[in-house]
Amino acid sequence: MTEDSWKKLEASAKEPIWIRSEADLGEYCGKWRKLSVIALDTEFQRVETFYPIPGLIQVADDQSCYLIDPLEIKDFTALADLFADRSVVKLMHAANEDLELFLKMFGVLPTPLFDTQLGGAVLNWGFSLGLQRMLEQKLGIQLAKHETTSNWLQRPLTASQELYAALDVAYLPAIYQMQKSELEALDRYHWAEQENDALLAEALVDDVEGYGYYRRFTQMWNLPEHKMAALRDLTAWREQIARKRDVPRNRILRNQALLQIVEKWPRSLSELSRLDEVKKRILRTDGEAILGFLKSGQESAAKNSPAPIPKPLHFFWNKHIKKLKAIARRVAEEQNVAPEILLRRKELELLIRSGVDEGEYCLPEKITAWRQELLASQLLAELQKIEKLRTEGA
């Protein structure tokens, strides 16, 4: 894309095209499905709700910027069909929360996706680089962020809001073309594709029932089984109630409140009321339910034994994790990619646990194929040396 092309979209952002009816949406989606690339973004509100409330969906094609009004349009079948059309690449930047919104609204994700934040990490432009800084570095553009906390549910939107929202998609096609050219010159476009496919796969994972959430509380790994069952059930209840009432999890019970309840193990409303983490409002509406999970802990554990919470790695691993990270950093420097995208802390821990817990070190599936190819031999070789030290010292 030439400079004139992105300047054309930049000018269009000053007078974006509003789409407020199903008929217009269908017409434009039909047009967009004939293109190879479109850009997407959303504006939403999420303060007092569990689910994000959509305020705007922005699109940019090769000609104009568009604002789709989710407060007016109820039937998004045409947009969902566009999302499922694999012949059209959908460009986004830092798409995680937008994907959650799309999945809730349409039941489908924009596929194939190209997240320019991921593309920048593969090219070592920076890890988790915000759009504002990326545009400054690559296009010399200063993008104002004064509308970040705007009320996107108000109508009409101000001219400033419209411009802000439209500009969030206006430059993505130009950034994409820059990244695509660099990636293809290096024969690494498939690296970015793999990371984007992994992002989509991760977005589809939604523990709706909440029965796996408790395993995040690694500090509680040594709880007795009946208390761990109660923590599991109580956490799942919170997840389900928060979704049903459409309020943030913290409005029901903060994580610290869950831990305090299980630690103190109150046996009555009076004892529960003495816990400073439990809000009086929740005590009145849900106190008996909370106590019920504690009372049924033994029975719940007997019926459905809770999966163990991963035990923190032995301090033996502290210095060796640094060695493994150093290997990844060295490979990242050699390949000129952002170190943080090459190997994440959670992936490294899963790799270590595969050997400690299961007897054989193997790279987790979460590590995409291109990263496995770069890292596998060196990491596994180092782990064999570490394992020898570990067993000799046992």
Order of alpha helices (4+ residues) and beta strands (2+ residues): alpha-beta-alpha-beta-beta-beta-alpha-beta-alpha-beta-alpha-alpha-alpha-alpha-alpha-alpha-alpha-alpha-alpha-alpha-alpha-alpha-alpha-alpha-alpha
